[in-house]
Amino acid sequence: MGNEDWRNSSIKIVLILFCVCILILSFSFLNHDKITGKELVDNSDIPIGKTVFAGDVVLSEDEIISVPLISHMNYLPQQIFDLNLRGIIISLSTGTVPLDLKSVSSGGISSTGHATGFEGPGYLTLEGENLVVKPPSNFVWGYSSPYKVLSKTEEGVDVYEGENKVESISENDIKNHEFPNNETKKVVNWYNYDSEVGSNFTLEKGLYNFSDNRSDMSPDEIKKYFGEEVYNYTENYPSSNSVVVYMTNYTENDSQIFTSYLGSFPQYGDEGRAHNANEFCKGWNNTIIAPESYGSGKEETGFASLSDHDAPGGMAAHGSCPPARALRDASLNEGFDLPTGLKMDSEAVMFEYRPCEDVKVLNNHDYPIKIVMWTEGSGAGTVIHSKIVKYEPN
């Protein structure tokens, strides 16, 4: 068949399909049972809360909903207009037609079921009677919580993901097991020295209670939708911390810089104190706190315990009070409450609080903030700086 014959045949096919569409549309006005997005949600496993990007398929093939062709003839023309051969074949061979998701949506979903018309990580939700994929707001955040956890048993450890036990590892195999984030050495130490039967060890964290009510996320989903950087941030901070996963259309504004000085207290050891001051700053630097949320410093820190006969247990993380004063002053200047675990004295950190994990700052703004801390100098001459960066919406 020559090019001209093929072109003529193609035109005939298109004209025939067009005429078929007109006939079907005419018939559909007489015989059409209206379906709503709410009905679909009530009667099927629509993944409400699912995170999607523009171009993603809102429903996977095994979630696609088909309806009787005879009572939903109005959906067939869309299959033809979209040249969806799979949908056409299904319709003609089974007497059912894939649901045109655009017909039950108020926005963000194409007729073929793809997310469309927005930037960033959107999410599927129900708005009134309609399905809709909403774009992300300026700021999106969730809260971390243990997801993959070890529980010590008489024979070894059980591995849980959420509430489901997925694996049991014998005591002899723990040291040879590959745990997430290269945690094998920590797990062995925890198992041998820091735990008893029933104790738990968190391997990975998930994100829950999102600000826009999108679905909770496992560690793998955090990586998929928000990237390794957000995953690593989630892992580095204690559970229940807020984690800002998305920001757009904002301006960074710096607050005043607050400075404190380490000074010399040789009875506690100035080198150890300088080490602790630097650890405090490392633990708090670049901590981002979501709106109306508490935030703490990082979970894994290397504070040195220094001798102090007045401290509980005779040891304390001396050197953490000067940076705590800088953090306290920057927080109060921003209009925040006195951080939990700090006091207004020169010895700013309460004995019973760990300087990073337990001290908490409440961001009472309606936008995120970032705490920035750094040091200059060394030994007793260490100088500590702290400021707050405000992510104010445009």
C-alpha positions in Angstrom: 0.0 0.0 0.0 1.5 3.4 -1.1 1.7 6.5 1.1 -1.3 8.1 -0.6 -3.5 4.9 -0.1 -2.4 4.7 3.6 -3.3 8.4 4.1 -6.7 8.0 2.5 -7.4 4.9 4.7 -6.3 6.8 7.8 -8.6 9.6 7.0 -11.5 7.2 6.5 -10.8 5.5 9.8 -10.7 8.8 11.7 -14.0 9.9 10.0 -15.7 6.6 10.9 -14.5 6.9 14.5 -15.7 10.5 14.6 -19.1 9.5 13.4 -19.2 6.6 15.9 -18.4 9.1 18.7 -21.2 11.4 17.6 -23.7 8.5 17.7 -22.4 7.3 21.1 -22.6 10.8 22.5 -26.1 11.2 21.3 -27.1 7.9 22.8 -25.4 8.6 26.1 -27.6 11.6 26.8 -30.5 9.1 26.9 -28.8 6.4 29.0 -26.4 7.6 31.6 -25.9 6.8 35.2 -24.0 9.5 36.9 -21.0 8.3 39.0 -19.3 10.6 41.6 -15.9 10.6 43.1 -17.4 10.1 46.5 -19.2 7.0 45.4 -15.9 5.6 44.1 -14.1 6.3 47.4 -17.0 4.7 49.3 -17.1 1.6 47.2 -13.5 0.9 46.1 -9.9 1.2 47.2 -9.1 4.7 45.8 -5.8 5.7 47.3 -6.9 8.9 48.9 -3.9 10.9 50.2 -1.5 9.4 47.7 1.4 11.7 46.7 1.7 12.2 42.9 3.7 14.4 40.6 2.3 15.9 37.3 2.3 13.1 34.7 2.0 10.3 37.3 -0.8 7.8 36.9 -3.3 8.5 39.7 -4.5 4.9 39.7 -2.4 1.9 38.7 -3.7 -0.6 36.1 -4.9 -2.9 38.8 -6.9 0.0 40.4 -8.6 1.1 37.2 -12.3 1.0 37.6 -14.5 -0.3 34.7 -18.3 0.3 34.4 -21.0 -1.3 32.2 -20.7 0.1 28.7 -24.5 -0.1 28.1 -25.2 2.4 30.9 -22.1 4.5 30.4 -21.7 4.9 26.7 -20.5 8.5 27.2 -17.1 7.2 28.4 -16.3 5.4 25.1 -15.9 8.5 22.9 -13.1 9.7 25.3 -11.3 6.4 24.8 -11.5 7.0 21.1 -10.5 10.6 21.2 -7.5 9.7 23.4 -6.6 6.8 21.0 -6.6 4.5 24.0 -6.6 1.2 22.1 -6.4 -0.8 25.3 -9.5 0.9 26.6 -11.4 0.5 23.3 -10.5 -3.2 23.1 -11.6 -3.8 26.7 -14.9 -1.9 26.0 -15.8 -3.8 22.9 -14.7 -7.2 24.1 -16.0 -7.2 27.7 -19.0 -4.8 27.6 -17.3 -2.6 30.2 -15.6 0.7 29.7 -12.8 2.2 31.8 -14.1 5.1 33.9 -13.2 8.5 32.6 -11.6 9.9 35.8 -12.0 13.5 34.5 -15.7 13.0 34.7 -15.5 12.5 38.5 -12.8 15.1 39.2 -12.9 18.8 39.9 -9.3 19.3 38.8 -5.8 17.9 38.5 -6.7 14.7 36.8 -6.8 14.1 33.0 -9.3 11.8 31.3 -6.7 9.1 31.1 -6.2 9.3 34.9 -2.9 11.2 34.9 -2.1 13.9 37.4 -1.8 17.3 35.5 -1.7 21.0 35.9 0.6 21.6 38.9 4.2 21.6 40.1 5.7 19.7 43.0 4.4 16.8 45.1 0.6 17.0 44.8 -1.8 14.6 46.5 -5.1 12.9 45.7 -8.0 13.8 47.8 -11.8 14.1 47.9 -13.4 17.6 47.6 -17.1 17.4 48.0 -18.4 14.8 45.5 -15.3 15.0 43.3 -11.8 13.5 43.3 -9.1 16.1 42.9 -5.3 16.2 42.8 -4.3 19.2 44.8 -0.9 21.0 44.3 1.3 21.3 47.4 1.0 24.5 49.4 4.0 26.8 50.1 5.1 24.5 52.9 4.5 20.8 53.5 5.6 19.0 56.6 5.1 15.8 58.5 6.2 14.3 61.9 8.6 11.5 62.3 7.9 8.2 64.1 9.6 4.8 64.3 8.8 2.7 61.2 11.3 -0.2 61.1 12.1 -1.3 64.6 14.0 -4.2 66.3 12.5 -5.8 69.4 14.8 -7.9 71.6 13.6 -11.4 72.3 15.1 -14.4 74.2 16.6 -15.8 71.0 17.6 -12.6 69.1 15.5 -9.8 67.6 12.3 -9.5 65.7 12.0 -6.9 62.9 8.8 -4.9 62.7 7.7 -2.6 59.9 4.8 -0.6 61.3 2.8 -3.2 63.3 3.8 -6.1 61.1 6.6 -8.5 62.1 8.6 -9.1 58.9 11.7 -11.1 60.1 13.3 -12.8 63.0 17.1 -12.7 63.4 18.9 -15.1 65.8 21.4 -13.8 68.3 24.3 -15.4 66.4 23.3 -13.8 63.1 22.9 -10.2 64.3 26.6 -9.3 63.8 26.5 -10.5 60.2 23.1 -8.9 59.2 23.0 -5.8 57.0 20.8 -3.3 58.7 19.7 0.0 57.1 22.1 3.0 57.3 25.0 0.7 58.3 23.7 0.3 61.8 25.0 -3.2 62.5 27.7 -2.1 65.0 25.2 0.1 66.9 22.7 -2.8 66.9 25.3 -5.2 68.3 26.3 -2.8 71.1 22.6 -2.1 71.9 21.8 -5.8 72.0 24.8 -6.8 74.1 25.0 -3.8 76.6 22.0 -1.4 76.4 18.9 -3.6 76.2 16.8 -6.2 77.8 14.1 -8.5 76.5 11.3 -6.3 75.1 13.6 -3.3 74.4 13.2 -1.6 71.0 15.8 -0.1 68.6 14.7 2.1 65.8 16.3 1.4 62.4 14.3 3.7 60.2 11.7 6.4 60.7 8.6 7.2 58.6 6.6 10.4 58.3 3.0 10.8 59.6 0.3 13.5 60.3 1.2 15.6 57.3 0.1 19.2 57.3 -2.1 18.7 54.3 -3.5 15.3 55.3 -1.7 13.3 52.6 -1.0 9.7 53.5 1.7 8.5 55.9 5.0 7.5 54.3 7.4 4.7 54.8 11.2 5.3 54.5 11.2 4.1 50.9 8.3 6.5 50.0 10.1 9.4 51.7 13.1 8.7 49.3 10.8 8.3 46.3 8.7 11.5 46.7 11.0 13.8 48.7 14.6 12.5 48.1 17.6 11.3 50.1 18.1 14.7 51.8 14.7 14.6 53.5 15.2 10.9 54.3 18.5 11.6 55.9 17.1 14.6 57.9 14.3 12.4 59.2 16.8 9.8 60.3 19.1 12.3 62.0 16.5 13.8 64.4 14.5 12.2 67.2 11.1 10.8 66.6 8.1 13.2 66.8 10.2 16.0 65.3 8.6 18.0 62.5 10.2 17.5 59.1 9.6 20.1 56.4 9.5 18.1 53.1 8.7 20.9 50.6 9.0 24.7 50.4 8.3 27.1 47.6 7.6 30.7 46.9 9.3 32.1 50.1 11.9 34.6 51.0 14.7 33.9 53.6 15.1 36.6 56.2 17.8 36.5 58.8 17.2 37.5 62.5 19.8 39.1 64.7 23.0 37.2 65.4 23.4 36.3 69.1 26.9 35.6 70.5 28.2 33.9 73.6 31.7 33.1 74.9 33.0 29.8 76.3 35.5 31.3 78.8 37.8 29.3 81.1 36.6 26.9 83.8 39.7 24.7 84.2 38.0 22.6 87.0 35.9 21.0 84.3 38.5 20.9 81.5 38.4 23.6 78.9 39.3 21.3 76.0 36.4 19.1 76.8 34.1 22.1 77.3 35.1 23.4 73.9 34.4 20.0 72.3 30.9 20.0 73.9 30.3 23.6 72.7 31.1 22.5 69.1 28.9 19.4 69.5 26.0 21.5 70.6 26.4 23.7 67.5 26.7 20.7 65.2 23.6 19.2 66.7 21.5 22.3 66.3 22.9 23.8 63.1 20.5 23.7 60.1 17.6 22.4 62.2 14.4 23.4 60.4 11.2 23.7 62.5 7.7 23.6 60.9 5.1 26.2 61.8 3.5 25.8 65.2 5.8 22.9 65.9 8.5 21.9 68.4 12.0 21.0 67.1 15.1 19.6 68.8 18.7 19.1 67.8 20.0 16.0 66.1 19.8 12.6 67.8 23.3 11.3 67.4 25.8 13.6 69.1 29.2 13.1 70.7 29.1 15.0 73.9 31.9 14.3 76.4 30.9 13.6 80.0 32.9 15.8 82.3 33.4 15.3 86.1 31.2 17.4 88.3 30.4 16.3 91.9 27.3 18.5 91.9 25.7 16.9 88.8 23.4 13.8 89.0 25.7 10.8 88.6 28.8 13.0 89.0 29.1 13.8 85.3 27.8 16.6 83.0 28.1 17.9 79.4 29.9 21.1 80.5 30.5 23.5 77.7 26.9 23.2 76.4 25.6 26.1 78.4 27.3 28.9 76.4 25.8 27.8 73.0 22.5 27.1 74.9 22.5 30.8 75.9 23.0 31.9 72.3 20.2 29.6 71.2 17.9 30.8 74.0 18.5 34.5 73.2 17.9 34.0 69.5 14.6 32.2 70.3 13.4 34.7 72.8 14.3 37.6 70.4 12.0 35.9 67.8 9.1 35.9 70.2 9.3 32.2 71.0 8.8 30.8 74.5 11.8 29.9 76.6 13.0 26.6 75.0 12.0 23.5 76.9 15.0 22.3 79.0 16.7 25.7 79.2 16.6 28.3 82.0 17.5 32.0 82.2 20.6 31.4 84.3 24.2 31.4 83.0 24.1 27.6 83.4 21.4 27.5 80.8 20.8 23.7 80.3 18.9 21.9 83.0 20.9 18.9 84.3 18.2 16.3 83.4 18.0 17.4 79.8 20.3 16.2 77.0 21.5 19.4 75.2 20.3 18.4 71.7 17.7 15.6 71.8 15.7 16.9 74.9 15.9 20.7 74.5 13.0 21.8 72.3 12.2 25.1 70.5 8.6 26.0 69.7 8.2 27.8 66.4 5.0 29.9 66.9 5.2 31.5 63.4 2.9 30.3 60.6 6.0 29.6 58.4 9.1 27.4 58.9 12.3 28.7 60.6 15.9 27.4 60.5 18.3 27.5 63.4 21.9 28.3 62.4 24.8 27.9 64.8 28.6 28.1 64.4 31.8 28.7 66.4 35.0 30.6 66.0 38.3 30.0 67.8 39.3 27.1 70.0 39.7 26.1 73.6 38.6 28.6 76.2 38.6 31.2 73.5 35.7 29.6 71.6 33.1 32.1 70.4 29.6 30.8 69.7 27.0 32.4 67.3 23.4 31.7 66.7 20.7 33.1 64.4 17.3 32.2 63.1 16.4 32.2 59.4 12.8 32.8 58.6 11.2 31.3 55.5 8.5 33.9 55.0 5.9 33.3 52.3 5.9 35.7 49.4 
